[in-house]
Amino acid sequence: MNTTAILATPLGPLALTGSEAGLSAVTFLDEETEATRPAAVPACLRPAREQLVAYFGRELRDFTLAYAPASGTDFQRQVWQALTGIGYGRTASYRDVAKLLNNPKSVRAVGAANGQNPLAIVWPCHRVIGADGSLTGYAGGMHRKKWLLEFERPTRQGGLFG
């Protein structure tokens, strides 16, 4: 059975959802919601909470959690897995991700899968940009995507393969 905890972040509250099987969702909340006290966070969500706190504290760049997304086609899951290969401070285009999946014609499908990513920040869909370097859609809002990219910028080293 899934359980949820709320984490206060510089981007507003995040809802963390999961079970003993793993983290199933990290979702931005647009309304102000009281954060779950650390001691009250369910045990299955504590690693996710701790790692997100460390990420926002600039102490963590790579998440190492158990994942249990509630949905997703095989293709979506391939795209979401590919997102984890885009390093902290780096970006990749939708075309880069499609090529990485050996399916260069799937650029639009990659974009659609990226938009359905259930684990914001943890599976870094915010690092996917347009082929011309422009910021493109983000389910959490463009202001959050821009903030996350700027937050990671001090270590930016180029594109996915750079």
N, C-alpha and C positions, 0 to 999 in steps of 0.2 A: 504494500500500500504506500502510495506517495505521500510525502509530507512536505511542507513549505516553511521557509524562513525568509525574513526580509533583512537585507543588508543595506545600510546607508552607505552611499558612495558619493564622490564629487559630482557624479552625473545624475544623482537622484537615487531613489530606492531601486534595488534589484530584488526580484523574487527568485529564490533558489528552490527548486523542486527536485525531489528524488526519493529514493528508497534504499534499502540495503543493497540492492542490485547496482546502484550507481546514480549519478546525477542525470536527471532527465531534462531539465530546462533551467536556463538563466534568462530572465525576462526583465526588461526595463519597465518600470511602472511610471506612468505619467502623473498620477496623483500622489500627493504626499502621504506616506504611510509610515507608521511608527516601526522602527527597526526592532527585530527580535533581539532581546538581550542575549549576549554571547552564551551565558550559562543555560539559556532556554532553547538554544539551537539543537534540534534533534541530532543524535550521534552520527547518523548517516550523512548529514549535511555539514558537519564540522570541518572536514578536510576542504570542501569547496569554499566555505566561508573563510577559513584561514588562508587559503591560497589566493582568493580574491583580495583580501585585506593586504596581503603581501604584495600582490600585483600593484594595487593602488598606492602602496608605500614604496614603490620602486625597488622592492626586494626580490621579486620573482618575475621571470619572463616566460617560463614554460610551465604549463599546468600538467600535473600528473595525478589524474583522478580516474575513478571508475565511472564509465558512462553507460546510461541506459535510456537513450531517447525513446519516447513513446511511439514515434512514427518515423516514416522516411522510406522512400523507395531505395532500391539498391543503388541507383544512380545518385540520388541525393546523399546517401551515406558515403559514396565514393568522393563526392565533392567535399562533404564536411570533413572527411579524413584528410583530403588534400589541403584544406585550410590550415591544418596543424603544422604543415611543412613551411608555411610562410612565417619566417622568423620575426621576432620582436624587432620593431623599428624598420621593417622591410614592407614592401608592398608588391603585389602582383596584379596583373590585369586578368579579366575574365578569360581572355584568350590564352594567357599563360597557364591558367588552371585547366582549360580545355586541352591544351597540348600535353600537359602533365598527365592527363587521364588518357592520352593517346586517342583523343576524339576531338580534333581541332575544329570540327564543324559544330560543336555543341556549345558555342559561346553563350547563346541565349538561354539554353537549358542550364548552364552553369550559373548564370545570373539568377534564374528562377530558383534553383536549389539553394543558392547563397541566401536568398531572401527568406527561405523557410528554415534556416539554421536555428535549431532550438536552444543552442548554448552560446548566447551572445558573449563576447569577450573571450571566453574559454576556447571556443573554436573561432578563431579571429577573422570573421567575415568582414570586419571593418577594414582589414588590410587589402581588400580587393577593390581595385579602382578601374577606371576606364583605360583603354589602350592608349589614349592621348594624355594620361596622367590626371584626368579630371576626377573629381569626387562624384560618385554615382550613388544611386539609392542605398538606403540603409533602413532596415525595419525599425531600428531604435531611434530613428530621426537623424537627419543630416548633421544637426548641431552636435550630436553625440559622436558620430563618425569622425567629424573634424577634430573634436576634442581628443578622442582616443589616438588619432594619428599624430596630433601635435604633442600629446603626452609622451608618446614613444619616440618622437623625433630626435631627441638628443643623441640617440644611438643609431639613427637611420644610416644604413650602409648601402643603399641601392635597392634594386629590384630583387625578386625571388631568386634569380640565378646569379645575382651580382655579388 
